[in-house]
Amino acid sequence: MSTVDDPTFAPPLDGIDERSAAEPTGRIARPWRGNPDDPRWVRPSLLALLLGTGLLYLWDLGSSGWANAFYSAAAQAGSESWTAFLFGSSDAANLITVDKPPASLWPMALSVKLFGLSSWSILVPQALMGVASVGILYLAVRRVSGAAAGLVAGTVLALTPVAVLMFRFNNPDALLVLLLVAAAYTTIRATEKASMRWLVWTGVLVGFAFLTKSLQAFLPLPAFALVYLYAAPTTLGRRIRDLLVAGAAMIVAGGWWVALVELWPADSRPYIGGSQTNSAWELIMGYNGLGRITGDEVGSVTGGGAAIGGNAGGMWGETGIGRLFSSSYGGQIAWLIPAAIVLAIAVLVLRGRAPRTDPVRASVILWTGWLAITGAVISFAAGIIHEYYTVALAPAIGALVGIGVVELWRQRERAAARITLAVTVAGSAVWASVLLARSADFLPALRWVVLVGGTLAALAILLADRLSRRAALGVVGAGLVLALAAPTAYALQTASEPHTGSLPSAGPAVSGGRGLGPGGGQMPGGPGGPGAQGFPGAQGFPGTLPGGGTGALPGGGVGGPGGGMGGLLDAATPTAELQALLLQDADSYTWVAAAVGAQTAAGYQLATGYPVMSLGGFNGSDPWPTLAAFQEYVASGQVHWFIGGGGFGPQSGGASTTGEISAWVEQSFSAQTVGGVTVYDLTAPLSGTTSTTA
């Protein structure tokens, strides 16, 4: 059946109804130059979106300092050593890697190599990835529903609070989102004309996303494959063949690094951080893979299923479909999730009689699959899970809202379409008021503006068929503005504050949150204030630390003698006096110091510019270096100072080597306190001891 005969297809009514830059026009459409047949408003609107996104993501970016010092130190190391660059080492002397594959470190390391080490050289690449993600999402949505839908989708992504957070931060999520949005675009291009070339690019992009954040990159993959298998305009046999070829491309693009690590002699490369057996495969499948779902993560801070402080869901919060709408997660991502679901269902129903190859329906299936699978995994994961992981949902939400609003607008002569749009706007306003109420002191008037304004806009949409085209467009536009008002306020608040540490959070303080704020988890009680669930070791955490420690961060871990700086979640800057001490004869040593835990080590490394040995990796629970190996490093004069404190020691079955090293240092070398930190000179053993015996 042709689309002309399909009653669900409305004829174009105005510029908003222009469906796709891919439709034949007699002239070539180039994404970077725009479609020659675009209305005049398209190009300046797109330019405004991209410039506005860039301004939002780059404004006062340097205020966050090193952001996550763990990754900043690794980027510094990669800029100084190609071996560290290749493997993702925490320091340029290549003792141990970060607990992720290294792809996200490569842009930062190259930037540092080109422009020198600074907050801006670390964070600007992330911001530019955000602008690129918005632009590519625009292109992907525009191809099936037109420029207006693309602009709405890009705007939703740009203003999602957790997206603002992560594109101004240096965790791997920025590159992950960029690569997956690009993979969605190439999948849509491949599905249009059954193009194996475009589908192979999908495989390559997902493969590199795998090298960015392991198995999380595969969450949208079933949706990509399903869309091509179902909607590509060719025979089933060819569709299957193309998917197999693209799968092979993905394995090559993502598997070469894993194969390289596994085949490389272990004694001539850094230890693979986050693993207990020096194996990239174990890291990817265990600690960073299936363990995140099951909670069985050897060496983790604590198991996912253990009840903590009366919370039956464990320290990572209760699992279930309500997690995304909870106090900790809701303000990060959930503003338009209900709207995206309603609009996706509505479009699928409206296009139920369309041909199998219908690009709009195929696109909605792709984005709905992405949202459903990724959302389900985050909701039910029993292992380590953080609120900022939800940034992976933002592109799918933006795409579904953009496509849904425009497709229903085109059907506005139908009562069902108007009612659905009205319900979506009203429901979004009500849900936004609920989320805003969790931050009672944040712009209290905004809650009522959104609630009342959204309700009035919804009532006006019901009458859109009786209004002029311009008036109806204004009503729908007002509804969109009101639906985005609350997340925009959260986004602006997020951009106005610095964020550091391992566990940043978007938006203002929220009642009942998990205790993780802009400072990376060091706020007493967290953003939720009294009664919020704190992080282990943070002030206000109920009970003792995992592993038996009771001290509070910073320096309160069980990884060694007290008096350390920083901790599991954050790194601090040493005093000038301590920096001067560490820099004494620094060129004579491979590592100027050793510290338990990668965050603690990172603070010293970034401050001094010299490698600092990260004992036990991120958690201090990796079995490297062993006591014997560390003693050999000390005996050969490769390490000058040992920094007391830091890390959490052995966790969830992790190794206890850092505790053994700390005990040996305490017994073998004299302590001194400099700048409030306890340090040990490893070149000056106590009388009666040697540098290799306790």
C-alpha positions as CSV (number, residue, x, y, z in Angstrom):
1,M,0.0,0.0,0.0
2,S,1.4,3.4,-0.9
3,T,1.7,6.2,1.6
4,V,-0.7,8.2,-0.6
5,D,-3.5,5.8,0.0
6,D,-2.8,5.5,3.7
7,P,-5.3,7.6,5.7
8,T,-2.9,7.9,8.6
9,F,-0.7,10.1,6.5
10,A,-1.6,13.8,6.6
11,P,-0.5,16.1,3.7
12,P,2.1,18.7,4.5
13,L,0.5,21.8,6.0
14,D,3.5,24.1,6.6
15,G,7.2,24.1,7.2
16,I,7.0,22.0,10.2
17,D,5.5,19.2,8.1
18,E,8.5,18.8,5.9
19,R,9.4,15.3,6.6
20,S,12.9,14.4,5.6
21,A,16.1,15.8,4.1
22,A,16.5,12.3,2.5
23,E,13.4,12.6,0.2
24,P,14.2,13.2,-3.5
25,T,14.3,16.9,-4.3
26,G,16.4,17.0,-7.4
27,R,19.2,18.6,-5.4
28,I,21.8,17.0,-3.0
29,A,21.2,17.6,0.7
30,R,24.4,17.9,2.7
31,P,24.0,17.8,6.5
32,W,26.7,20.4,7.1
33,R,25.1,22.9,4.6
34,G,21.5,22.1,5.2
35,N,18.7,21.0,2.8
36,P,18.3,23.4,-0.1
37,D,14.5,23.1,0.3
38,D,14.6,24.0,4.0
39,P,12.3,26.8,5.2
40,R,14.3,29.9,6.2
41,W,14.0,29.3,9.9
42,V,15.7,25.9,9.9
43,R,19.3,26.9,9.5
44,P,19.4,29.8,12.0
45,S,17.4,27.6,14.5
46,L,19.9,24.8,14.2
47,L,22.8,27.2,14.6
48,A,21.2,28.7,17.7
49,L,20.7,25.3,19.2
50,L,24.3,24.3,18.7
51,L,25.7,27.6,19.8
52,G,23.5,27.6,22.9
53,T,24.5,24.1,23.7
54,G,28.1,25.0,23.4
55,L,27.7,28.0,25.6
56,L,25.8,26.0,28.3
57,Y,28.5,23.2,28.3
58,L,31.5,25.5,28.1
59,W,30.5,28.3,30.5
60,D,32.8,28.6,33.5
61,L,34.0,25.0,32.7
62,G,37.3,25.5,34.5
63,S,35.5,25.9,37.9
64,S,35.3,22.1,38.2
65,G,39.1,21.8,38.4
66,W,40.1,18.3,37.7
67,A,36.5,17.1,37.9
68,N,37.1,13.3,38.4
69,A,40.8,13.4,39.2
70,F,41.0,9.6,38.6
71,Y,40.5,10.1,34.9
72,S,42.4,13.4,34.8
73,A,45.5,11.8,36.2
74,A,45.2,9.0,33.6
75,A,44.8,11.6,30.8
76,Q,48.0,13.3,32.1
77,A,49.8,9.9,32.1
78,G,48.6,9.2,28.5
79,S,49.9,12.5,27.3
80,E,53.4,11.6,28.6
81,S,53.6,7.9,27.7
82,W,52.3,6.1,24.6
83,T,52.2,2.9,26.7
84,A,50.0,4.6,29.2
85,F,47.9,6.0,26.4
86,L,47.4,2.6,24.8
87,F,46.5,0.8,28.0
88,G,44.8,3.6,30.0
89,S,47.4,3.6,32.8
90,S,46.8,5.7,36.0
91,D,50.4,6.9,35.9
92,A,53.1,7.4,33.2
93,A,55.3,4.7,34.8
94,N,52.5,2.2,34.0
95,L,51.9,0.4,37.3
96,I,48.2,-0.2,36.9
97,T,45.3,0.9,34.6
98,V,42.0,2.6,35.3
99,D,39.1,0.2,35.8
100,K,37.7,0.9,32.3
101,P,38.8,0.4,28.7
102,P,40.8,3.4,27.6
103,A,38.9,4.9,24.7
104,S,37.4,7.8,26.8
105,L,40.9,8.8,27.9
106,W,42.3,9.1,24.4
107,P,40.7,12.4,23.5
108,M,41.6,14.0,26.8
109,A,45.2,12.7,26.6
110,L,45.6,14.1,23.1
111,S,44.2,17.4,24.2
112,V,46.6,17.5,27.1
113,K,49.5,16.6,24.8
114,L,48.5,19.5,22.4
115,F,47.5,22.2,24.9
116,G,49.2,21.2,28.2
117,L,47.6,20.0,31.4
118,S,44.8,22.1,32.6
119,S,41.1,21.8,33.6
120,W,40.1,23.2,30.2
121,S,42.2,20.8,28.2
122,I,40.6,17.9,30.1
123,L,37.0,19.1,30.0
124,V,36.6,20.9,26.7
125,P,36.7,17.7,24.7
126,Q,33.7,16.4,26.8
127,A,31.7,19.6,26.1
128,L,32.4,19.4,22.4
129,M,31.2,15.7,22.5
130,G,28.0,17.1,23.9
131,V,27.5,19.6,21.1
132,A,28.3,16.9,18.6
133,S,25.8,14.5,20.2
134,V,23.0,17.2,20.0
135,G,23.9,17.8,16.3
136,I,23.9,14.1,15.3
137,L,20.6,13.5,17.2
138,Y,19.1,16.4,15.2
139,L,20.3,14.7,12.0
140,A,19.0,11.3,13.0
141,V,15.5,12.6,13.9
142,R,15.3,15.0,11.0
143,R,15.8,12.3,8.5
144,V,12.5,10.7,9.4
145,S,10.3,13.5,10.8
146,G,11.8,16.7,9.6
147,A,13.7,19.7,10.9
148,A,11.3,20.7,13.6
149,A,11.3,17.2,15.2
150,G,15.1,17.2,15.1
151,L,15.3,20.6,16.8
152,V,13.0,19.5,19.6
153,A,15.0,16.3,20.0
154,G,18.3,18.1,20.2
155,T,16.9,20.7,22.6
156,V,15.6,18.0,25.0
157,L,19.0,16.3,25.0
158,A,20.9,19.5,25.5
159,L,18.7,20.6,28.5
160,T,18.5,17.2,30.3
161,P,20.1,17.9,33.6
162,V,22.3,14.8,33.7
163,A,23.4,15.5,30.2
164,V,24.6,19.0,31.2
165,L,26.4,17.4,34.1
166,M,28.2,14.7,32.1
167,F,29.1,16.8,29.1
168,R,30.8,19.2,31.6
169,F,32.6,16.3,33.3
170,N,35.3,13.8,32.3
171,N,33.7,10.4,33.1
172,P,33.5,8.0,30.1
173,D,29.8,8.7,29.6
174,A,30.2,11.7,27.3
175,L,32.0,9.6,24.6
176,L,29.7,6.7,25.2
177,V,26.6,8.8,24.4
178,L,28.3,10.4,21.4
179,L,29.2,7.1,19.8
180,L,25.8,5.5,20.5
181,V,23.9,8.5,19.0
182,A,26.2,8.3,16.0
183,A,25.4,4.5,15.8
184,A,21.7,5.2,15.9
185,Y,22.1,7.7,13.0
186,T,24.1,5.2,10.9
187,T,21.4,2.5,11.7
188,I,18.7,4.8,10.4
189,R,20.7,5.6,7.3
190,A,21.3,1.9,6.8
191,T,17.7,1.0,7.2
192,E,16.5,3.5,4.6
193,K,18.0,1.7,1.7
194,A,19.3,-1.5,3.1
195,S,22.9,-0.2,3.1
196,M,25.5,-2.6,4.3
197,R,28.1,0.2,4.3
198,W,26.1,2.3,6.8
199,L,25.4,-0.8,8.9
200,V,29.0,-1.6,9.1
201,W,29.6,1.8,10.5
202,T,27.1,1.1,13.2
203,G,29.2,-2.0,14.1
204,V,32.4,0.1,14.2
205,L,30.8,2.8,16.4
206,V,29.3,0.3,18.9
207,G,32.7,-1.5,19.0
208,F,34.4,1.7,20.0
209,A,31.7,2.5,22.5
210,F,32.5,-0.9,24.0
211,L,36.1,0.3,24.4
212,T,34.6,3.3,26.2
213,K,32.4,1.7,28.8
214,S,32.4,-2.1,28.3
215,L,29.0,-3.9,28.1
216,Q,26.9,-0.8,28.6
217,A,27.6,0.0,25.0
218,F,25.6,-3.1,23.9
219,L,22.4,-2.1,25.6
220,P,20.9,-0.3,22.5
221,L,22.3,-3.0,20.2
222,P,19.2,-5.2,20.2
223,A,17.1,-2.2,19.1
224,F,19.5,-1.4,16.3
225,A,19.5,-5.0,15.0
226,L,15.7,-5.4,15.3
227,V,15.0,-2.2,13.3
228,Y,17.3,-3.2,10.4
229,L,16.0,-6.8,10.5
230,Y,12.4,-5.7,10.4
231,A,12.3,-2.5,8.3
232,A,15.2,-2.6,5.8
233,P,13.8,-2.7,2.2
234,T,15.4,-5.9,1.0
235,T,15.0,-9.7,1.4
236,L,15.2,-11.3,4.8
237,G,18.3,-13.3,3.8
238,R,20.2,-10.1,2.9
239,R,19.1,-8.4,6.1
240,I,20.5,-11.3,8.1
241,R,23.7,-11.3,6.1
242,D,24.2,-7.5,6.6
243,L,23.7,-7.9,10.3
244,L,26.3,-10.6,10.5
245,V,28.8,-8.5,8.6
246,A,28.1,-5.5,10.9
247,G,28.5,-7.8,13.9
248,A,31.9,-8.9,12.7
249,A,32.9,-5.2,12.2
250,M,31.8,-4.5,15.8
251,I,33.9,-7.5,17.2
252,V,37.0,-6.2,15.4
253,A,36.4,-2.6,16.4
254,G,35.8,-3.5,20.0
255,G,37.8,-6.7,20.4
256,W,41.3,-5.7,19.2
257,W,42.2,-4.0,22.4
258,V,41.0,-6.9,24.6
259,A,43.0,-9.3,22.4
260,L,46.0,-7.1,22.6
261,V,45.9,-6.9,26.4
262,E,45.4,-10.7,26.7
263,L,48.2,-11.6,24.3
264,W,50.7,-9.0,25.6
265,P,53.2,-10.4,28.1
266,A,51.8,-9.4,31.5
267,D,55.2,-8.5,32.9
268,S,55.7,-5.8,30.3
269,R,52.4,-4.0,30.5
270,P,50.5,-2.4,33.4
271,Y,48.2,-4.4,35.6
272,I,44.6,-4.3,34.5
273,G,42.9,-2.3,37.2
274,G,39.5,-3.5,38.5
275,S,40.4,-7.1,37.9
276,Q,41.6,-9.7,40.4
277,T,43.5,-11.7,37.8
278,N,45.2,-9.0,35.7
279,S,42.7,-9.8,32.9
280,A,40.8,-7.3,30.7
281,W,38.3,-10.0,29.9
282,E,37.6,-10.5,33.7
283,L,37.2,-6.7,34.1
284,I,34.8,-6.4,31.2
285,M,32.6,-9.4,32.0
286,G,32.8,-9.2,35.8
287,Y,33.4,-5.9,37.7
288,N,32.3,-3.7,34.8
289,G,29.9,-6.2,33.1
290,L,27.5,-8.7,34.5
291,G,28.5,-8.0,38.0
292,R,26.8,-4.6,37.7
293,I,23.5,-6.5,37.1
294,T,23.9,-9.3,39.6
295,G,25.8,-7.4,42.3
296,D,28.6,-10.0,42.4
297,E,31.6,-7.7,41.9
298,V,34.7,-8.9,43.5
299,G,36.8,-6.0,44.8
300,S,33.8,-3.6,44.8
301,V,33.1,-1.2,47.6
302,T,30.4,-3.5,48.8
303,G,28.0,-6.1,47.4
304,G,24.9,-4.8,45.8
305,G,22.4,-7.0,47.7
306,A,23.4,-6.3,51.2
307,A,21.1,-4.3,53.4
308,I,22.7,-1.1,54.6
309,G,21.3,1.3,57.1
310,G,17.9,-0.4,56.9
311,N,17.8,-0.1,53.1
312,A,16.7,-3.5,51.8
313,G,17.9,-2.6,48.4
314,G,21.6,-2.3,49.4
315,M,23.8,0.7,49.3
316,W,22.9,1.3,45.6
317,G,19.2,1.8,46.4
318,E,16.3,-0.5,45.9
319,T,15.9,-2.0,42.5
320,G,12.7,-1.9,40.4
321,I,11.0,0.1,37.7
322,G,10.5,3.0,40.2
323,R,14.2,3.6,40.5
324,L,14.3,6.0,37.6
325,F,11.5,8.1,39.2
326,S,12.9,8.0,42.7
327,S,14.3,11.0,44.6
328,S,17.9,10.2,43.6
329,Y,17.2,9.7,39.9
330,G,14.1,11.6,39.0
331,G,15.6,15.1,38.8
332,Q,18.5,13.8,36.7
333,I,16.6,12.2,33.9
334,A,12.9,11.5,34.5
335,W,11.2,14.8,33.5
336,L,10.0,13.6,30.1
337,I,10.2,9.8,30.4
338,P,6.4,9.5,30.8
339,A,5.9,11.9,27.8
340,A,8.3,9.9,25.7
341,I,6.5,6.6,26.4
342,V,3.0,8.1,25.7
343,L,4.2,9.7,22.4
344,A,6.0,6.5,21.3
345,I,2.9,4.4,21.7
346,A,0.7,7.1,20.0
347,V,3.0,7.2,16.9
348,L,3.2,3.4,16.7
349,V,-0.6,3.3,16.8
350,L,-1.1,6.0,14.2
351,R,1.3,4.4,11.8
352,G,0.0,0.9,12.4
353,R,-1.1,0.6,8.7
354,A,2.1,2.0,7.3
355,P,4.3,-0.3,5.1
356,R,6.9,-2.5,6.8
357,T,9.7,-0.1,5.7
358,D,8.1,3.0,7.1
359,P,11.0,5.1,8.4
360,V,9.1,6.9,11.1
361,R,7.9,3.7,12.7
362,A,11.3,2.1,12.4
363,S,12.9,5.1,14.1
364,V,10.4,5.0,16.9
365,I,11.0,1.3,17.4
366,L,14.8,2.0,17.6
367,W,14.5,4.8,20.2
368,T,11.9,3.0,22.2
369,G,14.0,-0.1,22.3
370,W,17.0,1.9,23.4
371,L,14.9,3.6,26.2
372,A,13.3,0.3,27.3
373,I,16.4,-1.9,27.5
374,T,18.8,0.7,29.0
375,G,16.1,1.9,31.4
376,A,15.3,-1.7,32.5
377,V,19.0,-2.5,33.1
378,I,19.6,0.6,35.2
379,S,16.3,0.0,37.1
380,F,17.0,-3.6,38.1
381,A,20.9,-3.6,38.4
382,A,21.9,-4.9,41.8
383,G,25.5,-3.9,41.6
384,I,27.3,-0.6,41.4
385,I,24.9,1.9,39.9
386,H,25.1,5.7,39.8
387,E,22.6,8.3,38.9
388,Y,24.7,9.7,36.2
389,Y,24.5,6.5,34.2
390,T,21.0,7.7,33.2
391,V,22.6,10.1,30.7
392,A,22.5,7.2,28.3
393,L,18.7,7.5,28.3
394,A,18.7,11.2,27.2
395,P,19.1,10.8,23.5
396,A,16.2,8.3,23.3
397,I,13.9,10.5,25.3
398,G,14.7,13.5,23.2
399,A,14.2,11.6,19.9
400,L,10.8,10.2,21.0
401,V,9.6,13.5,22.2
402,G,10.7,15.3,19.0
403,I,9.2,12.7,16.7
404,G,6.0,12.3,18.8
405,V,5.1,15.9,19.1
406,V,5.6,16.7,15.4
407,E,3.9,13.5,14.2
408,L,0.9,14.2,16.4
409,W,0.9,17.9,15.2
410,R,0.6,16.7,11.7
411,Q,-2.5,14.7,12.7
412,R,-4.0,17.6,14.8
413,E,-7.3,17.5,12.8
414,R,-8.0,14.2,14.6
415,A,-9.4,14.3,18.1
416,A,-7.2,11.4,19.2
417,A,-4.1,13.2,18.3
418,R,-5.1,16.4,20.0
419,I,-6.2,14.6,23.2
420,T,-2.8,12.7,23.3
421,L,-0.8,15.9,22.9
422,A,-2.9,17.6,25.6
423,V,-2.6,14.7,28.0
424,T,1.2,14.6,27.3
425,V,1.6,18.3,28.1
426,A,-0.7,18.2,31.2
427,G,1.0,15.1,32.5
428,S,4.4,16.5,32.0
429,A,3.4,19.6,33.9
430,V,2.0,17.6,36.8
431,W,5.1,15.3,36.9
432,A,7.4,18.3,36.8
433,S,5.6,19.8,39.7
434,V,6.1,16.6,41.7
435,L,9.9,16.6,40.9
436,L,10.2,20.3,41.7
437,A,8.5,19.7,45.1
438,R,11.4,17.5,46.1
439,S,13.6,20.6,45.9
440,A,11.3,22.8,47.9
441,D,13.7,25.7,48.3
442,F,14.7,25.8,44.6
443,L,12.6,28.4,42.6
444,P,9.4,27.6,44.5
445,A,7.3,29.7,42.1
446,L,8.4,27.7,39.1
447,R,6.4,24.7,40.3
448,W,3.1,26.6,40.0
449,V,4.0,28.4,36.8
450,V,4.7,25.0,35.2
451,L,1.6,23.4,36.7
452,V,-0.9,26.1,35.8
453,G,0.7,27.1,32.5
454,G,0.9,23.5,31.4
455,T,-2.7,22.8,32.3
456,L,-3.9,25.9,30.3
457,A,-1.7,24.9,27.3
458,A,-3.2,21.4,27.4
459,L,-6.7,22.8,27.3
460,A,-5.8,25.1,24.4
461,I,-4.3,22.1,22.4
462,L,-7.7,20.4,22.6
463,L,-9.1,23.3,20.6
464,A,-6.1,23.4,18.1
465,D,-8.3,22.3,15.2
466,R,-10.4,25.5,15.6
467,L,-7.5,27.8,15.8
468,S,-5.5,29.3,12.9
469,R,-2.3,27.5,12.0
470,R,-0.1,30.1,13.6
471,A,-2.2,30.2,16.8
472,A,-2.2,26.4,17.0
473,L,1.6,26.3,16.5
474,G,2.0,28.9,19.2
475,V,-0.1,26.8,21.6
476,V,2.0,23.7,21.0
477,G,5.2,25.7,21.3
478,A,4.0,27.1,24.6
479,G,3.3,23.6,25.8
480,L,6.8,22.5,24.9
481,V,8.4,25.5,26.6
482,L,6.5,24.7,29.8
483,A,7.4,21.0,29.6
484,L,11.0,22.0,29.4
485,A,11.0,24.8,31.9
486,A,11.7,22.7,35.0
487,P,14.5,20.6,33.5
488,T,16.0,23.7,32.0
489,A,16.1,25.3,35.5
490,Y,17.9,22.2,36.8
491,A,20.2,22.3,33.8
492,L,21.2,25.9,34.4
493,Q,21.7,25.2,38.1
494,T,23.9,22.3,37.3
495,A,26.1,24.4,34.9
496,S,26.4,27.1,37.5
497,E,28.1,24.9,40.1
498,P,31.5,23.1,40.0
499,H,31.4,19.3,40.2
500,T,34.3,17.1,41.4
501,G,34.9,13.6,42.6
502,S,33.7,10.2,41.5
503,L,29.9,10.6,41.9
504,P,28.6,14.0,40.7
505,S,25.0,14.8,40.7
506,A,22.9,17.2,38.7
507,G,20.5,19.8,40.0
508,P,19.8,21.3,43.4
509,A,19.5,19.4,46.8
510,V,16.7,16.9,46.7
511,S,14.8,15.5,49.7
512,G,15.4,11.8,50.2
513,G,18.4,11.5,47.8
514,R,21.3,9.0,48.2
515,G,23.7,11.5,49.7
516,L,25.8,12.1,46.6
517,G,26.3,15.7,45.6
518,P,28.5,18.0,43.5
519,G,31.4,17.2,45.7
520,G,31.4,13.6,44.8
521,G,29.8,12.2,47.9
522,Q,31.3,14.2,50.7
523,M,28.2,16.1,51.8
524,P,26.9,15.1,55.2
525,G,23.7,13.3,54.4
526,G,24.1,14.2,50.8
527,P,21.8,16.5,48.9
528,G,18.8,15.0,50.6
529,G,19.9,16.6,53.9
530,P,18.8,14.8,57.1
531,G,17.7,11.3,56.5
532,A,19.3,10.9,53.2
533,Q,21.3,7.7,52.6
534,G,25.0,8.6,52.8
535,F,27.9,6.9,51.1
536,P,30.1,4.5,53.0
537,G,32.7,6.5,54.8
538,A,30.9,9.8,54.2
539,Q,29.8,11.8,57.3
540,G,26.5,10.7,58.5
541,F,26.7,7.1,57.0
542,P,24.9,4.7,59.3
543,G,27.1,2.0,60.8
544,T,30.6,1.0,59.9
545,L,32.4,1.0,56.6
546,P,32.6,-2.1,54.5
547,G,35.7,-4.0,55.6
548,G,35.4,-2.9,59.2
549,G,36.6,0.7,59.0
550,T,34.7,3.5,60.8
551,G,36.5,6.7,59.8
552,A,34.9,9.3,57.6
553,L,36.3,10.6,54.3
554,P,38.7,12.1,53.5
555,G,41.5,9.9,54.7
556,G,39.2,7.7,56.6
557,G,39.7,4.5,54.7
558,V,41.1,1.3,56.1
559,G,43.8,1.2,53.5
560,G,46.7,2.3,55.6
561,P,48.0,4.5,58.4
562,G,45.9,7.5,59.1
563,G,46.4,11.1,58.1
564,G,45.9,10.7,54.4
565,M,44.5,13.2,51.9
566,G,41.5,12.4,49.7
567,G,39.8,9.1,49.7
568,L,37.8,6.6,47.7
569,L,35.6,9.2,46.0
570,D,37.6,12.4,45.7
571,A,41.1,13.8,45.6
572,A,42.4,16.9,47.3
573,T,45.3,19.2,46.5
574,P,48.3,18.8,48.9
575,T,49.7,21.9,50.6
576,A,52.6,23.8,49.1
577,E,54.8,22.4,51.9
578,L,53.9,18.8,51.1
579,Q,54.3,19.4,47.3
580,A,57.8,20.7,48.0
581,L,58.6,17.6,50.0
582,L,57.4,15.3,47.3
583,L,59.3,17.1,44.6
584,Q,62.7,16.7,46.3
585,D,64.9,14.8,43.9
586,A,61.8,13.8,42.0
587,D,63.7,13.1,38.8
588,S,65.7,10.4,40.7
589,Y,62.6,8.2,41.2
590,T,60.2,6.3,39.0
591,W,57.4,7.2,41.4
592,V,57.7,10.2,43.7
593,A,55.2,8.5,46.0
594,A,52.9,5.6,46.6
595,A,49.3,5.9,48.0
596,V,46.5,3.5,48.6
597,G,43.6,4.0,46.1
598,A,43.7,5.7,42.7
599,Q,41.8,8.9,43.8
600,T,44.3,9.6,46.6
601,A,47.2,9.0,44.2
602,A,45.7,11.1,41.5
603,G,45.6,14.2,43.7
604,Y,49.3,14.0,44.3
605,Q,50.1,13.2,40.7
606,L,48.2,16.1,39.3
607,A,49.7,18.5,41.8
608,T,53.3,17.4,41.3
609,G,53.3,16.4,37.7
610,Y,55.2,13.2,38.5
611,P,53.9,9.6,38.6
612,V,52.4,8.5,41.9
613,M,51.9,4.8,42.4
614,S,48.3,3.8,42.9
615,L,48.3,0.8,45.3
616,G,45.4,-1.5,44.7
617,G,43.7,0.5,41.9
618,F,40.6,2.5,42.4
619,N,39.2,0.8,45.5
620,G,42.6,-0.2,46.9
621,S,41.4,-3.8,46.5
622,D,43.2,-5.0,43.4
623,P,46.0,-7.4,44.2
624,W,48.8,-5.3,42.7
625,P,51.4,-4.6,43.6
626,T,52.0,-7.5,46.0
627,L,53.9,-6.9,49.1
628,A,56.9,-8.6,47.6
629,A,56.7,-6.5,44.4
630,F,56.4,-3.3,46.4
631,Q,59.4,-4.2,48.6
632,E,61.4,-4.8,45.4
633,Y,60.4,-1.4,44.1
634,V,61.5,0.2,47.4
635,A,64.7,-1.8,47.5
636,S,65.7,-0.7,44.0
637,G,65.0,3.0,44.9
638,Q,62.1,3.5,42.6
639,V,59.6,4.9,45.2
640,H,60.5,7.8,47.5
641,W,57.5,8.5,49.8
642,F,54.5,6.5,51.1
643,I,51.3,8.5,51.8
644,G,49.3,7.4,54.7
645,G,45.5,6.8,54.5
646,G,43.3,6.5,51.4
647,G,41.3,3.8,49.9
648,F,38.9,1.4,51.6
649,G,41.1,-1.7,51.7
650,P,39.8,-5.2,50.8
651,Q,36.2,-5.1,49.6
652,S,33.8,-7.9,48.6
653,G,36.4,-10.5,48.3
654,G,39.1,-8.2,46.9
655,A,42.8,-8.6,47.7
656,S,44.3,-7.5,51.1
657,T,47.7,-6.6,49.6
658,T,47.3,-2.9,50.3
659,G,46.8,-3.6,54.0
660,E,49.9,-5.8,54.1
661,I,51.9,-3.0,52.4
662,S,50.6,-0.4,54.7
663,A,51.4,-2.5,57.8
664,W,54.9,-3.2,56.5
665,V,55.6,0.5,55.8
666,E,54.3,1.5,59.2
667,Q,56.6,-1.0,60.9
668,S,59.7,-0.3,58.7
669,F,59.9,3.5,58.2
670,S,59.5,6.5,60.4
671,A,56.4,8.7,60.0
672,Q,56.3,12.5,59.8
673,T,53.3,14.8,59.4
674,V,53.5,17.4,56.6
675,G,50.6,19.6,55.7
676,G,48.3,17.5,57.9
677,V,49.3,14.3,56.0
678,T,51.3,11.4,57.4
679,V,54.2,10.4,55.0
680,Y,57.0,7.9,55.2
681,D,60.4,8.2,53.6
682,L,61.0,4.9,51.9
683,T,64.7,5.6,51.5
684,A,65.2,5.9,55.3
685,P,64.3,2.6,57.1
686,L,64.0,2.5,60.8
687,S,67.1,1.4,62.7
688,G,67.3,-2.4,62.8
689,T,65.2,-2.9,59.7
690,T,66.0,-3.1,56.0
691,S,63.9,-1.9,53.1
692,T,62.7,-5.4,52.2
693,T,61.8,-6.8,55.7
694,A,59.3,-6.0,58.3
